[in-house]
Amino acid sequence: MTHNIKPKIALLAAPETTPSVLFGLYDVLASVGAGYADMTGRPVGEPLLDIRIVAAEAQPFRCFGNILIEPHTAIGDLDRVDAAVVCDMYTPIDTAPRGRYGAEIAWLRRMHAQGALIASVCSGSLVLAEAGLLDGRQCAGHWAYRELFRLQYPKVNYCADSILRLDSEAEGVITAGGVTAWQELALRLISRYCSPAHALQTAKVYLLSGHEDGQLPFADMAMKIQGEDQTIKLSQEWIAEHYAQAHPVETMTQRAGLTRRTFTRRFRAATGHLPMDYVHAVRVEKAKRIIEQDAAGIDDVAYQVGYEDPTFFRRLFKREVGLTPAAYRRKFAGILSSPALAGLPR
């Protein structure tokens, strides 16, 4: 794509920003048009993109990890951009950023109304949700925030497995999943504002590869023990220790002294899950730990976590994790046996 003026991409930062996302995006995007030529001995041209680090104020500040950020400009001094990226902005997984980022949200809404593409990485999707830009849309973000979105942003269709959601790109919104999903977003932006060939060249320079398996293999499905309904809290604590027991829902219902219908209603209200779905999630998480660190056969793993039918276990595992148990073992047990961790205690 040819432009007389370089496409302008703003990287929005705040004190909660993760520096690896901000500076990773900046390094990669700022090198397009020059980096590949330099690496391959070709004549080096000018960078093709105008990349700006922006913030609510232009003054330097320190972000997550006490890393210094020196914005190129304040958002109030930037009237037009082709794209604005909300970098990862860390917030606890049970805390919505209510009342924060007022100036940033107003600016994002204004840029979007003017036709700019608005994108986010990881927990940056919370800022877009606060801005109302995700209402009625599918959204990617870090898997750990799925419960927060369910409770606080019910109008958003949160896709915990997604790495990059492009469903609303035509409407000016893209969201990227966990922290390193900024790499897929960077390649999308390069392809969009430069060309797919430039995206491929950049991937080669920085050794960027995709997260083809999605986020589910990385997700920890361990459920938070809630405290408002003490009866359900006791049931959660019980199943955490007795997950392999047969007929667990019946046992929990009897222990609670409730009818099956009442127990199911209260359990779902407290946890967001049906009781048996919750049990499956606990069992699969236990199975993942065994598969990562133990050479036991998959049938044996199934029995250890409470399944008499290994075929059912394999299907369930694939549905919940996105990989078969064997593929999961290859992906993660391989990390533990890699040269990077050789000789270290597990």
C-alpha positions as CSV (number, residue, x, y, z in Angstrom):
1,M,0.0,0.0,0.0
2,T,1.4,3.4,-1.0
3,H,0.9,6.5,1.1
4,N,2.3,10.0,0.6
5,I,2.2,10.3,4.3
6,K,3.3,7.5,6.5
7,P,0.5,5.7,8.4
8,K,0.6,7.0,12.0
9,I,0.2,4.4,14.7
10,A,-0.1,5.5,18.4
11,L,0.9,3.1,21.2
12,L,-1.1,4.2,24.2
13,A,0.8,3.7,27.5
14,A,0.1,4.3,31.2
15,P,1.8,3.6,34.5
16,E,0.2,0.1,34.4
17,T,1.6,-0.7,31.0
18,T,3.8,-3.8,30.6
19,P,7.0,-2.6,29.0
20,S,7.6,-5.8,27.0
21,V,4.4,-5.1,25.1
22,L,5.0,-1.4,24.5
23,F,8.6,-1.6,23.5
24,G,8.2,-4.9,21.6
25,L,5.5,-3.3,19.5
26,Y,7.6,-0.1,19.1
27,D,10.8,-1.9,18.0
28,V,9.0,-4.2,15.5
29,L,6.7,-1.6,14.0
30,A,9.3,1.1,13.8
31,S,11.7,-1.1,11.8
32,V,9.3,-2.0,8.9
33,G,10.9,-1.0,5.6
34,A,14.4,-0.8,7.0
35,G,15.1,-3.9,9.3
36,Y,14.8,-6.6,6.7
37,A,16.9,-4.7,4.1
38,D,19.6,-4.2,6.6
39,M,19.7,-7.9,7.6
40,T,19.9,-9.1,4.0
41,G,22.4,-6.6,2.7
42,R,19.9,-4.6,0.6
43,P,19.8,-0.8,0.4
44,V,18.2,0.4,3.6
45,G,15.3,2.7,3.1
46,E,13.2,4.8,5.4
47,P,10.8,3.2,7.9
48,L,7.4,2.9,6.5
49,L,5.4,3.6,9.6
50,D,5.2,6.6,11.9
51,I,5.1,5.1,15.4
52,R,4.4,7.3,18.4
53,I,4.3,6.4,22.1
54,V,1.5,8.5,23.6
55,A,0.1,8.9,27.1
56,A,-2.4,11.1,28.9
57,E,0.4,13.6,29.6
58,A,3.7,14.2,27.7
59,Q,5.9,14.1,30.9
60,P,8.1,11.0,31.4
61,F,6.8,8.4,33.9
62,R,7.6,5.0,35.1
63,C,5.5,2.0,34.2
64,F,5.2,-1.5,35.5
65,G,8.6,-2.7,36.7
66,N,9.7,0.9,37.3
67,I,10.7,1.2,33.7
68,L,11.0,4.8,32.3
69,I,8.6,5.8,29.5
70,E,9.1,9.0,27.7
71,P,6.0,9.7,25.5
72,H,6.5,11.3,22.1
73,T,3.4,13.3,22.8
74,A,0.3,13.7,24.9
75,I,-2.9,12.4,23.5
76,G,-4.4,15.8,23.7
77,D,-1.9,17.0,21.1
78,L,-2.6,14.2,18.7
79,D,-5.7,15.0,16.6
80,R,-5.4,12.2,14.0
81,V,-4.0,8.6,13.9
82,D,-4.5,5.7,11.5
83,A,-4.5,3.3,14.4
84,A,-4.3,3.4,18.2
85,V,-3.1,0.4,20.2
86,V,-3.9,0.1,23.9
87,C,-1.0,-1.8,25.2
88,D,-1.3,-4.2,28.1
89,M,-2.4,-2.3,31.2
90,Y,-2.2,-4.6,34.2
91,T,-5.1,-4.8,36.7
92,P,-5.9,-7.5,39.2
93,I,-8.0,-10.2,37.6
94,D,-11.0,-9.4,39.9
95,T,-10.8,-5.6,39.6
96,A,-12.4,-3.6,36.7
97,P,-10.6,-0.3,36.0
98,R,-13.7,1.8,36.9
99,G,-13.1,5.5,36.9
100,R,-9.6,5.2,35.5
101,Y,-8.3,6.2,32.1
102,G,-10.9,8.9,31.6
103,A,-8.8,11.1,29.3
104,E,-7.5,8.0,27.4
105,I,-11.1,6.7,26.9
106,A,-12.4,10.0,25.6
107,W,-9.5,10.2,23.2
108,L,-10.0,6.6,22.0
109,R,-13.7,7.2,21.3
110,R,-12.8,10.4,19.4
111,M,-10.2,8.6,17.3
112,H,-12.6,5.7,16.6
113,A,-15.3,8.2,15.6
114,Q,-12.8,9.7,13.1
115,G,-12.2,6.3,11.5
116,A,-9.1,5.2,13.3
117,L,-8.5,1.5,14.0
118,I,-8.6,0.9,17.7
119,A,-6.7,-2.2,19.0
120,S,-5.7,-3.7,22.3
121,V,-3.3,-6.2,23.7
122,C,-4.0,-8.5,26.7
123,S,-5.6,-6.5,29.6
124,G,-5.8,-3.4,27.3
125,S,-9.1,-4.9,26.3
126,L,-10.5,-3.8,29.7
127,V,-9.9,-0.2,28.6
128,L,-11.8,-0.8,25.4
129,A,-14.6,-2.4,27.4
130,E,-14.7,0.6,29.7
131,A,-15.0,2.8,26.6
132,G,-18.0,0.8,25.3
133,L,-16.1,0.0,22.2
134,L,-16.6,-3.8,22.7
135,D,-20.3,-3.9,23.5
136,G,-21.9,-6.4,21.2
137,R,-18.6,-7.5,19.8
138,Q,-16.3,-10.5,20.2
139,C,-13.2,-9.8,22.2
140,A,-9.8,-11.4,22.8
141,G,-7.8,-10.8,26.0
142,H,-5.8,-12.7,28.5
143,W,-7.6,-15.9,29.6
144,A,-7.3,-14.9,33.3
145,Y,-9.8,-12.1,32.8
146,R,-12.7,-14.2,31.5
147,E,-14.5,-14.2,34.8
148,L,-14.1,-10.4,35.2
149,F,-15.6,-9.9,31.8
150,R,-18.5,-12.2,32.6
151,L,-19.3,-10.3,35.7
152,Q,-18.5,-6.7,34.7
153,Y,-18.9,-6.5,31.0
154,P,-21.9,-8.8,30.1
155,K,-22.4,-7.0,26.8
156,V,-19.0,-8.2,25.6
157,N,-18.6,-11.7,24.0
158,Y,-15.3,-12.6,25.6
159,C,-13.4,-15.3,23.7
160,A,-10.8,-16.7,26.2
161,D,-9.2,-18.9,23.6
162,S,-8.6,-16.3,21.0
163,I,-5.2,-14.9,20.1
164,L,-6.5,-12.2,17.6
165,R,-10.1,-11.2,17.0
166,L,-10.7,-9.7,13.6
167,D,-14.5,-10.0,13.6
168,S,-14.9,-6.2,14.1
169,E,-11.9,-5.0,12.1
170,A,-14.2,-3.6,9.4
171,E,-15.8,-1.6,12.2
172,G,-12.5,-0.3,13.5
173,V,-11.7,-2.7,16.4
174,I,-9.1,-5.5,16.8
175,T,-8.3,-7.2,20.1
176,A,-5.3,-9.5,20.8
177,G,-5.1,-12.1,23.6
178,G,-2.4,-12.7,26.1
179,V,0.8,-10.7,26.5
180,T,2.8,-12.1,23.6
181,A,-0.2,-11.9,21.2
182,W,1.2,-8.4,20.5
183,Q,3.3,-10.2,17.9
184,E,0.2,-11.3,15.9
185,L,-1.2,-7.8,16.2
186,A,2.0,-6.3,14.9
187,L,2.0,-8.5,11.8
188,R,-1.6,-7.7,11.2
189,L,-0.9,-3.9,11.4
190,I,2.1,-4.2,9.1
191,S,0.1,-6.2,6.6
192,R,-2.8,-3.7,6.7
193,Y,-0.7,-0.5,6.5
194,C,2.2,-1.8,4.4
195,S,1.8,-5.2,2.8
196,P,1.7,-8.9,3.6
197,A,5.2,-9.2,2.1
198,H,6.5,-6.6,4.7
199,A,4.8,-8.6,7.4
200,L,6.5,-11.8,6.3
201,Q,9.9,-10.1,6.2
202,T,9.4,-8.6,9.7
203,A,8.4,-12.1,11.0
204,K,11.7,-13.4,9.6
205,V,13.8,-10.6,11.1
206,Y,12.4,-11.0,14.6
207,L,11.7,-14.8,14.5
208,L,8.0,-14.2,15.1
209,S,5.8,-17.3,14.9
210,G,2.1,-17.7,15.6
211,H,0.2,-19.1,18.5
212,E,-1.6,-21.6,16.3
213,D,-3.0,-23.6,19.2
214,G,-4.8,-20.5,20.7
215,Q,-4.8,-19.6,24.4
216,L,-6.5,-22.6,25.9
217,P,-3.3,-24.8,26.2
218,F,-1.8,-22.0,28.3
219,A,-4.8,-21.3,30.4
220,D,-5.1,-22.4,34.0
221,M,-8.6,-23.4,34.7
222,A,-8.2,-23.5,38.4
223,M,-11.4,-22.0,39.9
224,K,-11.3,-19.2,42.5
225,I,-12.9,-20.1,45.8
226,Q,-15.7,-17.6,46.3
227,G,-16.7,-16.5,49.8
228,E,-20.2,-15.1,49.6
229,D,-22.1,-18.4,49.7
230,Q,-20.4,-20.4,52.4
231,T,-22.2,-23.6,51.5
232,I,-20.9,-23.4,48.0
233,K,-17.5,-22.4,49.3
234,L,-17.3,-25.6,51.3
235,S,-18.3,-27.6,48.2
236,Q,-15.5,-25.9,46.2
237,E,-13.0,-26.7,48.9
238,W,-14.2,-30.3,49.1
239,I,-14.0,-31.0,45.4
240,A,-10.5,-29.5,45.2
241,E,-9.3,-32.4,47.4
242,H,-11.8,-35.1,46.3
243,Y,-11.9,-34.5,42.6
244,A,-11.4,-38.1,41.7
245,Q,-14.2,-39.4,43.8
246,A,-17.2,-41.0,41.9
247,H,-20.5,-39.1,41.7
248,P,-19.0,-35.9,43.1
249,V,-22.0,-33.7,42.4
250,E,-24.3,-36.0,44.3
251,T,-21.9,-36.1,47.2
252,M,-21.6,-32.3,47.3
253,T,-25.4,-31.9,47.1
254,Q,-25.9,-34.3,50.1
255,R,-23.1,-32.5,52.1
256,A,-24.8,-29.2,51.4
257,G,-28.2,-30.5,52.6
258,L,-29.9,-29.1,49.6
259,T,-32.1,-30.4,46.8
260,R,-30.3,-31.1,43.5
261,R,-32.1,-28.2,41.8
262,T,-31.3,-25.7,44.6
263,F,-27.7,-26.8,44.8
264,T,-27.3,-26.4,41.1
265,R,-28.9,-22.9,41.1
266,R,-26.7,-21.7,44.0
267,F,-23.6,-23.2,42.6
268,R,-24.0,-21.6,39.2
269,A,-24.9,-18.2,40.8
270,A,-21.7,-18.4,42.9
271,T,-19.2,-19.7,40.4
272,G,-20.7,-19.1,37.0
273,H,-20.5,-22.9,36.2
274,L,-22.8,-25.9,36.5
275,P,-21.5,-28.2,39.2
276,M,-20.4,-31.0,36.8
277,D,-18.7,-28.5,34.4
278,Y,-16.8,-27.2,37.4
279,V,-15.8,-30.7,38.4
280,H,-14.6,-31.4,34.8
281,A,-12.5,-28.2,34.9
282,V,-10.9,-29.1,38.2
283,R,-10.1,-32.6,37.0
284,V,-8.6,-31.5,33.7
285,E,-6.4,-29.0,35.5
286,K,-5.1,-31.8,37.8
287,A,-4.6,-33.9,34.7
288,K,-2.5,-31.2,33.0
289,R,-0.2,-31.1,36.0
290,I,0.3,-34.8,35.9
291,I,0.9,-34.8,32.1
292,E,3.4,-32.0,32.4
293,Q,5.6,-33.7,35.0
294,D,4.9,-37.4,34.9
295,A,5.4,-40.1,32.2
296,A,2.2,-42.0,33.2
297,G,0.1,-43.2,30.3
298,I,-2.9,-41.1,29.3
299,D,-5.3,-43.9,30.4
300,D,-3.6,-43.9,33.8
301,V,-3.9,-40.1,34.0
302,A,-7.7,-40.4,33.3
303,Y,-8.1,-42.9,36.1
304,Q,-6.1,-40.8,38.5
305,V,-8.4,-37.8,38.1
306,G,-11.7,-39.7,38.2
307,Y,-12.6,-41.0,34.7
308,E,-13.2,-44.7,34.1
309,D,-13.6,-44.1,30.4
310,P,-10.2,-42.9,28.9
311,T,-11.9,-42.1,25.5
312,F,-14.3,-39.7,27.2
313,F,-11.4,-38.2,29.1
314,R,-9.5,-37.6,25.8
315,R,-12.5,-35.9,24.2
316,L,-13.1,-33.8,27.3
317,F,-9.5,-32.8,27.5
318,K,-9.4,-31.8,23.8
319,R,-12.5,-29.7,24.3
320,E,-11.3,-27.9,27.4
321,V,-7.6,-27.5,26.5
322,G,-7.6,-27.3,22.7
323,L,-5.1,-30.1,22.4
324,T,-5.2,-33.8,22.9
325,P,-3.5,-35.1,26.1
326,A,-0.6,-36.4,23.9
327,A,-0.2,-33.1,22.1
328,Y,-0.3,-31.2,25.4
329,R,2.5,-33.4,26.7
330,R,4.6,-32.7,23.6
331,K,4.1,-29.0,24.0
332,F,4.7,-28.5,27.7
333,A,6.7,-31.5,28.9
334,G,9.1,-30.6,26.2
335,I,9.7,-27.3,27.9
336,L,10.7,-28.9,31.1
337,S,13.1,-31.1,29.2
338,S,14.5,-28.3,27.0
339,P,18.1,-27.2,27.2
340,A,16.9,-24.0,28.9
341,L,15.9,-26.0,32.0
342,A,18.3,-28.9,31.7
343,G,19.6,-30.1,35.0
344,L,17.3,-28.0,37.1
345,P,14.9,-29.4,39.7
346,R,11.2,-29.7,38.7
